[in-house]
């Protein structure tokens, strides 16, 4: 059947569309397009280069369940993390593994580098913005040592969430 998409189940038993898996994205490429608002000039862009991971396949139930809003994961090719949208940095985790951005239309965007990486105590993370900084989509906001994360047995998946 030409053009059909195979439905598979992820590790948590949820159905997912195989056409969404294994897609490579580059930073600055639109993602979470269902939350875009062309009239307001709002879009969420990929914060990293790598393999796109659909929300249902993010191996953390807090994210995959949508508790923190719609999300996507990216298995990064490198450790440079970019602002996914224009806004003001609303918070930076003390350990440097996550930061929030408030957009001009009031949406809360979270960029979270790795799973359980808070346990690293900041080792391997360099945040290059501060709370209150104005950022534009595509600005470098964080640098991550992917080797430190994987050597600790943790996943380097970069997760981006956005409130509706």
mmCIF file of the C-alpha atoms, coordinates in Angstrom:
data_MODEL
# 
_entry.id   MODEL 
# 
loop_
_atom_site.group_PDB 
_atom_site.id 
_atom_site.type_symbol 
_atom_site.label_atom_id 
_atom_site.label_alt_id 
_atom_site.label_comp_id 
_atom_site.label_asym_id 
_atom_site.label_entity_id 
_atom_site.label_seq_id 
_atom_site.pdbx_PDB_ins_code 
_atom_site.Cartn_x 
_atom_site.Cartn_y 
_atom_site.Cartn_z 
_atom_site.occupancy 
_atom_site.B_iso_or_equiv 
_atom_site.pdbx_formal_charge 
_atom_site.auth_seq_id 
_atom_site.auth_comp_id 
_atom_site.auth_asym_id 
_atom_site.auth_atom_id 
_atom_site.pdbx_PDB_model_num 
ATOM 1   C CA . UNK A 1 1   ? 0.000  0.000  0.000  1.00 0.00 ? 1   UNK A CA 1 
ATOM 2   C CA . UNK A 1 2   ? 1.842  3.078  -1.263 1.00 0.00 ? 2   UNK A CA 1 
ATOM 3   C CA . UNK A 1 3   ? 2.088  6.043  1.110  1.00 0.00 ? 3   UNK A CA 1 
ATOM 4   C CA . UNK A 1 4   ? 0.842  4.104  4.137  1.00 0.00 ? 4   UNK A CA 1 
ATOM 5   C CA . UNK A 1 5   ? 2.524  4.614  7.458  1.00 0.00 ? 5   UNK A CA 1 
ATOM 6   C CA . UNK A 1 6   ? 3.313  1.718  9.693  1.00 0.00 ? 6   UNK A CA 1 
ATOM 7   C CA . UNK A 1 7   ? 2.065  2.094  13.263 1.00 0.00 ? 7   UNK A CA 1 
ATOM 8   C CA . UNK A 1 8   ? 4.423  0.615  15.822 1.00 0.00 ? 8   UNK A CA 1 
ATOM 9   C CA . UNK A 1 9   ? 4.419  0.421  19.602 1.00 0.00 ? 9   UNK A CA 1 
ATOM 10  C CA . UNK A 1 10  ? 7.177  2.074  21.578 1.00 0.00 ? 10  UNK A CA 1 
ATOM 11  C CA . UNK A 1 11  ? 8.846  0.671  24.703 1.00 0.00 ? 11  UNK A CA 1 
ATOM 12  C CA . UNK A 1 12  ? 5.984  1.937  26.865 1.00 0.00 ? 12  UNK A CA 1 
ATOM 13  C CA . UNK A 1 13  ? 3.398  0.150  24.684 1.00 0.00 ? 13  UNK A CA 1 
ATOM 14  C CA . UNK A 1 14  ? 2.012  3.338  23.129 1.00 0.00 ? 14  UNK A CA 1 
ATOM 15  C CA . UNK A 1 15  ? 1.285  3.525  19.416 1.00 0.00 ? 15  UNK A CA 1 
ATOM 16  C CA . UNK A 1 16  ? 3.441  5.854  17.394 1.00 0.00 ? 16  UNK A CA 1 
ATOM 17  C CA . UNK A 1 17  ? 3.762  6.734  13.740 1.00 0.00 ? 17  UNK A CA 1 
ATOM 18  C CA . UNK A 1 18  ? 6.962  5.248  12.298 1.00 0.00 ? 18  UNK A CA 1 
ATOM 19  C CA . UNK A 1 19  ? 7.186  8.136  9.791  1.00 0.00 ? 19  UNK A CA 1 
ATOM 20  C CA . UNK A 1 20  ? 8.059  10.400 12.747 1.00 0.00 ? 20  UNK A CA 1 
ATOM 21  C CA . UNK A 1 21  ? 10.943 8.242  13.921 1.00 0.00 ? 21  UNK A CA 1 
ATOM 22  C CA . UNK A 1 22  ? 14.505 8.318  12.671 1.00 0.00 ? 22  UNK A CA 1 
ATOM 23  C CA . UNK A 1 23  ? 13.994 11.724 11.049 1.00 0.00 ? 23  UNK A CA 1 
ATOM 24  C CA . UNK A 1 24  ? 17.062 13.907 11.275 1.00 0.00 ? 24  UNK A CA 1 
ATOM 25  C CA . UNK A 1 25  ? 16.554 17.559 12.162 1.00 0.00 ? 25  UNK A CA 1 
ATOM 26  C CA . UNK A 1 26  ? 18.908 20.520 12.164 1.00 0.00 ? 26  UNK A CA 1 
ATOM 27  C CA . UNK A 1 27  ? 18.782 23.320 14.680 1.00 0.00 ? 27  UNK A CA 1 
ATOM 28  C CA . UNK A 1 28  ? 16.467 26.040 13.480 1.00 0.00 ? 28  UNK A CA 1 
ATOM 29  C CA . UNK A 1 29  ? 14.140 23.619 11.670 1.00 0.00 ? 29  UNK A CA 1 
ATOM 30  C CA . UNK A 1 30  ? 10.468 24.012 12.686 1.00 0.00 ? 30  UNK A CA 1 
ATOM 31  C CA . UNK A 1 31  ? 9.202  21.341 15.107 1.00 0.00 ? 31  UNK A CA 1 
ATOM 32  C CA . UNK A 1 32  ? 6.063  21.129 17.267 1.00 0.00 ? 32  UNK A CA 1 
ATOM 33  C CA . UNK A 1 33  ? 4.323  22.727 14.298 1.00 0.00 ? 33  UNK A CA 1 
ATOM 34  C CA . UNK A 1 34  ? 0.882  22.104 15.794 1.00 0.00 ? 34  UNK A CA 1 
ATOM 35  C CA . UNK A 1 35  ? 1.692  24.835 18.335 1.00 0.00 ? 35  UNK A CA 1 
ATOM 36  C CA . UNK A 1 36  ? 2.863  27.383 15.759 1.00 0.00 ? 36  UNK A CA 1 
ATOM 37  C CA . UNK A 1 37  ? 0.957  30.654 15.460 1.00 0.00 ? 37  UNK A CA 1 
ATOM 38  C CA . UNK A 1 38  ? 1.703  32.336 12.129 1.00 0.00 ? 38  UNK A CA 1 
ATOM 39  C CA . UNK A 1 39  ? -0.351 35.435 13.009 1.00 0.00 ? 39  UNK A CA 1 
ATOM 40  C CA . UNK A 1 40  ? 1.700  36.000 16.154 1.00 0.00 ? 40  UNK A CA 1 
ATOM 41  C CA . UNK A 1 41  ? 4.934  35.054 14.371 1.00 0.00 ? 41  UNK A CA 1 
ATOM 42  C CA . UNK A 1 42  ? 5.457  32.179 16.816 1.00 0.00 ? 42  UNK A CA 1 
ATOM 43  C CA . UNK A 1 43  ? 7.215  28.944 15.945 1.00 0.00 ? 43  UNK A CA 1 
ATOM 44  C CA . UNK A 1 44  ? 9.190  26.352 17.862 1.00 0.00 ? 44  UNK A CA 1 
ATOM 45  C CA . UNK A 1 45  ? 12.465 25.445 16.187 1.00 0.00 ? 45  UNK A CA 1 
ATOM 46  C CA . UNK A 1 46  ? 14.734 22.511 16.849 1.00 0.00 ? 46  UNK A CA 1 
ATOM 47  C CA . UNK A 1 47  ? 17.233 23.369 19.597 1.00 0.00 ? 47  UNK A CA 1 
ATOM 48  C CA . UNK A 1 48  ? 19.766 20.811 18.358 1.00 0.00 ? 48  UNK A CA 1 
ATOM 49  C CA . UNK A 1 49  ? 20.976 18.783 15.401 1.00 0.00 ? 49  UNK A CA 1 
ATOM 50  C CA . UNK A 1 50  ? 20.084 15.100 15.600 1.00 0.00 ? 50  UNK A CA 1 
ATOM 51  C CA . UNK A 1 51  ? 17.451 12.380 15.428 1.00 0.00 ? 51  UNK A CA 1 
ATOM 52  C CA . UNK A 1 52  ? 13.893 13.447 16.245 1.00 0.00 ? 52  UNK A CA 1 
ATOM 53  C CA . UNK A 1 53  ? 12.168 11.417 18.953 1.00 0.00 ? 53  UNK A CA 1 
ATOM 54  C CA . UNK A 1 54  ? 8.339  11.692 19.062 1.00 0.00 ? 54  UNK A CA 1 
ATOM 55  C CA . UNK A 1 55  ? 6.799  12.571 22.439 1.00 0.00 ? 55  UNK A CA 1 
ATOM 56  C CA . UNK A 1 56  ? 5.437  9.049  22.912 1.00 0.00 ? 56  UNK A CA 1 
ATOM 57  C CA . UNK A 1 57  ? 8.938  7.595  22.564 1.00 0.00 ? 57  UNK A CA 1 
ATOM 58  C CA . UNK A 1 58  ? 10.756 9.877  25.000 1.00 0.00 ? 58  UNK A CA 1 
ATOM 59  C CA . UNK A 1 59  ? 11.882 7.359  27.649 1.00 0.00 ? 59  UNK A CA 1 
ATOM 60  C CA . UNK A 1 60  ? 10.661 9.404  30.621 1.00 0.00 ? 60  UNK A CA 1 
ATOM 61  C CA . UNK A 1 61  ? 6.968  9.262  31.614 1.00 0.00 ? 61  UNK A CA 1 
ATOM 62  C CA . UNK A 1 62  ? 6.915  12.862 32.850 1.00 0.00 ? 62  UNK A CA 1 
ATOM 63  C CA . UNK A 1 63  ? 7.663  14.014 29.306 1.00 0.00 ? 63  UNK A CA 1 
ATOM 64  C CA . UNK A 1 64  ? 6.049  11.242 27.232 1.00 0.00 ? 64  UNK A CA 1 
ATOM 65  C CA . UNK A 1 65  ? 2.736  11.583 29.087 1.00 0.00 ? 65  UNK A CA 1 
ATOM 66  C CA . UNK A 1 66  ? 2.474  15.277 28.225 1.00 0.00 ? 66  UNK A CA 1 
ATOM 67  C CA . UNK A 1 67  ? 2.449  16.331 31.893 1.00 0.00 ? 67  UNK A CA 1 
ATOM 68  C CA . UNK A 1 68  ? 4.686  19.287 31.030 1.00 0.00 ? 68  UNK A CA 1 
ATOM 69  C CA . UNK A 1 69  ? 2.955  20.022 27.724 1.00 0.00 ? 69  UNK A CA 1 
ATOM 70  C CA . UNK A 1 70  ? 3.609  18.877 24.187 1.00 0.00 ? 70  UNK A CA 1 
ATOM 71  C CA . UNK A 1 71  ? 7.189  17.818 23.686 1.00 0.00 ? 71  UNK A CA 1 
ATOM 72  C CA . UNK A 1 72  ? 9.698  16.242 21.341 1.00 0.00 ? 72  UNK A CA 1 
ATOM 73  C CA . UNK A 1 73  ? 13.090 14.747 21.966 1.00 0.00 ? 73  UNK A CA 1 
ATOM 74  C CA . UNK A 1 74  ? 16.217 15.033 19.896 1.00 0.00 ? 74  UNK A CA 1 
ATOM 75  C CA . UNK A 1 75  ? 19.105 12.593 20.179 1.00 0.00 ? 75  UNK A CA 1 
ATOM 76  C CA . UNK A 1 76  ? 21.824 15.181 19.558 1.00 0.00 ? 76  UNK A CA 1 
ATOM 77  C CA . UNK A 1 77  ? 24.688 14.863 17.089 1.00 0.00 ? 77  UNK A CA 1 
ATOM 78  C CA . UNK A 1 78  ? 26.729 17.413 19.054 1.00 0.00 ? 78  UNK A CA 1 
ATOM 79  C CA . UNK A 1 79  ? 26.555 19.336 22.318 1.00 0.00 ? 79  UNK A CA 1 
ATOM 80  C CA . UNK A 1 80  ? 25.486 22.763 21.089 1.00 0.00 ? 80  UNK A CA 1 
ATOM 81  C CA . UNK A 1 81  ? 21.972 23.745 22.194 1.00 0.00 ? 81  UNK A CA 1 
ATOM 82  C CA . UNK A 1 82  ? 20.169 26.681 20.570 1.00 0.00 ? 82  UNK A CA 1 
ATOM 83  C CA . UNK A 1 83  ? 17.195 28.817 21.595 1.00 0.00 ? 83  UNK A CA 1 
ATOM 84  C CA . UNK A 1 84  ? 14.111 27.262 19.976 1.00 0.00 ? 84  UNK A CA 1 
ATOM 85  C CA . UNK A 1 85  ? 12.197 30.552 19.921 1.00 0.00 ? 85  UNK A CA 1 
ATOM 86  C CA . UNK A 1 86  ? 12.376 34.257 20.696 1.00 0.00 ? 86  UNK A CA 1 
ATOM 87  C CA . UNK A 1 87  ? 11.752 35.197 24.304 1.00 0.00 ? 87  UNK A CA 1 
ATOM 88  C CA . UNK A 1 88  ? 13.153 35.920 27.722 1.00 0.00 ? 88  UNK A CA 1 
ATOM 89  C CA . UNK A 1 89  ? 15.029 33.299 29.734 1.00 0.00 ? 89  UNK A CA 1 
ATOM 90  C CA . UNK A 1 90  ? 12.659 32.694 32.633 1.00 0.00 ? 90  UNK A CA 1 
ATOM 91  C CA . UNK A 1 91  ? 14.890 30.342 34.573 1.00 0.00 ? 91  UNK A CA 1 
ATOM 92  C CA . UNK A 1 92  ? 18.070 28.303 34.470 1.00 0.00 ? 92  UNK A CA 1 
ATOM 93  C CA . UNK A 1 93  ? 18.501 25.122 36.516 1.00 0.00 ? 93  UNK A CA 1 
ATOM 94  C CA . UNK A 1 94  ? 21.275 25.473 39.073 1.00 0.00 ? 94  UNK A CA 1 
ATOM 95  C CA . UNK A 1 95  ? 22.883 22.384 37.564 1.00 0.00 ? 95  UNK A CA 1 
ATOM 96  C CA . UNK A 1 96  ? 22.749 23.887 34.055 1.00 0.00 ? 96  UNK A CA 1 
ATOM 97  C CA . UNK A 1 97  ? 20.857 20.942 32.527 1.00 0.00 ? 97  UNK A CA 1 
ATOM 98  C CA . UNK A 1 98  ? 17.671 22.880 31.737 1.00 0.00 ? 98  UNK A CA 1 
ATOM 99  C CA . UNK A 1 99  ? 16.353 26.351 31.037 1.00 0.00 ? 99  UNK A CA 1 
ATOM 100 C CA . UNK A 1 100 ? 13.012 27.983 30.463 1.00 0.00 ? 100 UNK A CA 1 
ATOM 101 C CA . UNK A 1 101 ? 12.026 30.649 27.954 1.00 0.00 ? 101 UNK A CA 1 
ATOM 102 C CA . UNK A 1 102 ? 8.876  32.746 28.138 1.00 0.00 ? 102 UNK A CA 1 
ATOM 103 C CA . UNK A 1 103 ? 7.677  33.816 24.722 1.00 0.00 ? 103 UNK A CA 1 
ATOM 104 C CA . UNK A 1 104 ? 6.081  37.178 23.926 1.00 0.00 ? 104 UNK A CA 1 
ATOM 105 C CA . UNK A 1 105 ? 2.703  35.439 23.599 1.00 0.00 ? 105 UNK A CA 1 
ATOM 106 C CA . UNK A 1 106 ? 3.041  33.936 27.086 1.00 0.00 ? 106 UNK A CA 1 
ATOM 107 C CA . UNK A 1 107 ? 3.989  30.373 26.278 1.00 0.00 ? 107 UNK A CA 1 
ATOM 108 C CA . UNK A 1 108 ? 6.440  28.559 28.498 1.00 0.00 ? 108 UNK A CA 1 
ATOM 109 C CA . UNK A 1 109 ? 9.149  26.636 26.647 1.00 0.00 ? 109 UNK A CA 1 
ATOM 110 C CA . UNK A 1 110 ? 11.506 24.260 28.439 1.00 0.00 ? 110 UNK A CA 1 
ATOM 111 C CA . UNK A 1 111 ? 14.789 22.990 27.006 1.00 0.00 ? 111 UNK A CA 1 
ATOM 112 C CA . UNK A 1 112 ? 16.017 19.996 29.000 1.00 0.00 ? 112 UNK A CA 1 
ATOM 113 C CA . UNK A 1 113 ? 19.379 18.386 28.175 1.00 0.00 ? 113 UNK A CA 1 
ATOM 114 C CA . UNK A 1 114 ? 19.491 14.682 28.951 1.00 0.00 ? 114 UNK A CA 1 
ATOM 115 C CA . UNK A 1 115 ? 17.461 12.433 31.229 1.00 0.00 ? 115 UNK A CA 1 
ATOM 116 C CA . UNK A 1 116 ? 18.263 12.380 34.953 1.00 0.00 ? 116 UNK A CA 1 
ATOM 117 C CA . UNK A 1 117 ? 21.208 14.677 34.228 1.00 0.00 ? 117 UNK A CA 1 
ATOM 118 C CA . UNK A 1 118 ? 20.451 16.707 37.354 1.00 0.00 ? 118 UNK A CA 1 
ATOM 119 C CA . UNK A 1 119 ? 22.428 13.916 39.071 1.00 0.00 ? 119 UNK A CA 1 
ATOM 120 C CA . UNK A 1 120 ? 25.610 15.180 37.377 1.00 0.00 ? 120 UNK A CA 1 
ATOM 121 C CA . UNK A 1 121 ? 25.555 18.287 39.576 1.00 0.00 ? 121 UNK A CA 1 
ATOM 122 C CA . UNK A 1 122 ? 26.338 20.606 36.679 1.00 0.00 ? 122 UNK A CA 1 
ATOM 123 C CA . UNK A 1 123 ? 29.335 18.671 35.365 1.00 0.00 ? 123 UNK A CA 1 
ATOM 124 C CA . UNK A 1 124 ? 29.302 18.754 31.581 1.00 0.00 ? 124 UNK A CA 1 
ATOM 125 C CA . UNK A 1 125 ? 26.940 21.729 31.222 1.00 0.00 ? 125 UNK A CA 1 
ATOM 126 C CA . UNK A 1 126 ? 27.796 25.302 30.292 1.00 0.00 ? 126 UNK A CA 1 
ATOM 127 C CA . UNK A 1 127 ? 24.844 27.682 30.078 1.00 0.00 ? 127 UNK A CA 1 
ATOM 128 C CA . UNK A 1 128 ? 25.749 30.830 28.123 1.00 0.00 ? 128 UNK A CA 1 
ATOM 129 C CA . UNK A 1 129 ? 22.633 32.863 29.025 1.00 0.00 ? 129 UNK A CA 1 
ATOM 130 C CA . UNK A 1 130 ? 21.225 34.092 32.337 1.00 0.00 ? 130 UNK A CA 1 
ATOM 131 C CA . UNK A 1 131 ? 17.766 34.408 33.741 1.00 0.00 ? 131 UNK A CA 1 
ATOM 132 C CA . UNK A 1 132 ? 16.305 37.615 32.296 1.00 0.00 ? 132 UNK A CA 1 
ATOM 133 C CA . UNK A 1 133 ? 18.366 37.433 29.092 1.00 0.00 ? 133 UNK A CA 1 
ATOM 134 C CA . UNK A 1 134 ? 16.543 38.125 25.840 1.00 0.00 ? 134 UNK A CA 1 
ATOM 135 C CA . UNK A 1 135 ? 17.165 35.388 23.277 1.00 0.00 ? 135 UNK A CA 1 
ATOM 136 C CA . UNK A 1 136 ? 16.366 35.024 19.609 1.00 0.00 ? 136 UNK A CA 1 
ATOM 137 C CA . UNK A 1 137 ? 15.642 31.704 17.939 1.00 0.00 ? 137 UNK A CA 1 
ATOM 138 C CA . UNK A 1 138 ? 18.970 30.186 16.941 1.00 0.00 ? 138 UNK A CA 1 
ATOM 139 C CA . UNK A 1 139 ? 21.092 31.828 19.659 1.00 0.00 ? 139 UNK A CA 1 
ATOM 140 C CA . UNK A 1 140 ? 23.439 29.395 21.415 1.00 0.00 ? 140 UNK A CA 1 
ATOM 141 C CA . UNK A 1 141 ? 22.094 28.984 24.965 1.00 0.00 ? 141 UNK A CA 1 
ATOM 142 C CA . UNK A 1 142 ? 23.946 25.944 26.278 1.00 0.00 ? 142 UNK A CA 1 
ATOM 143 C CA . UNK A 1 143 ? 26.887 23.673 25.595 1.00 0.00 ? 143 UNK A CA 1 
ATOM 144 C CA . UNK A 1 144 ? 26.747 20.072 26.733 1.00 0.00 ? 144 UNK A CA 1 
ATOM 145 C CA . UNK A 1 145 ? 29.513 17.496 27.042 1.00 0.00 ? 145 UNK A CA 1 
ATOM 146 C CA . UNK A 1 146 ? 27.702 14.486 25.574 1.00 0.00 ? 146 UNK A CA 1 
ATOM 147 C CA . UNK A 1 147 ? 30.555 12.144 26.563 1.00 0.00 ? 147 UNK A CA 1 
ATOM 148 C CA . UNK A 1 148 ? 30.137 13.054 30.259 1.00 0.00 ? 148 UNK A CA 1 
ATOM 149 C CA . UNK A 1 149 ? 26.434 12.244 30.051 1.00 0.00 ? 149 UNK A CA 1 
ATOM 150 C CA . UNK A 1 150 ? 26.868 8.902  28.291 1.00 0.00 ? 150 UNK A CA 1 
ATOM 151 C CA . UNK A 1 151 ? 29.865 7.906  30.458 1.00 0.00 ? 151 UNK A CA 1 
ATOM 152 C CA . UNK A 1 152 ? 27.553 8.352  33.470 1.00 0.00 ? 152 UNK A CA 1 
ATOM 153 C CA . UNK A 1 153 ? 25.140 5.882  31.837 1.00 0.00 ? 153 UNK A CA 1 
ATOM 154 C CA . UNK A 1 154 ? 22.543 8.578  31.138 1.00 0.00 ? 154 UNK A CA 1 
ATOM 155 C CA . UNK A 1 155 ? 20.637 9.473  27.990 1.00 0.00 ? 155 UNK A CA 1 
ATOM 156 C CA . UNK A 1 156 ? 21.719 12.681 26.223 1.00 0.00 ? 156 UNK A CA 1 
ATOM 157 C CA . UNK A 1 157 ? 18.263 13.250 24.668 1.00 0.00 ? 157 UNK A CA 1 
ATOM 158 C CA . UNK A 1 158 ? 17.441 16.957 24.468 1.00 0.00 ? 158 UNK A CA 1 
ATOM 159 C CA . UNK A 1 159 ? 13.771 17.484 25.260 1.00 0.00 ? 159 UNK A CA 1 
ATOM 160 C CA . UNK A 1 160 ? 11.771 20.564 24.375 1.00 0.00 ? 160 UNK A CA 1 
ATOM 161 C CA . UNK A 1 161 ? 8.346  21.215 25.853 1.00 0.00 ? 161 UNK A CA 1 
ATOM 162 C CA . UNK A 1 162 ? 5.871  23.985 25.176 1.00 0.00 ? 162 UNK A CA 1 
ATOM 163 C CA . UNK A 1 163 ? 2.701  24.975 26.987 1.00 0.00 ? 163 UNK A CA 1 
ATOM 164 C CA . UNK A 1 164 ? -0.343 25.583 24.803 1.00 0.00 ? 164 UNK A CA 1 
# 
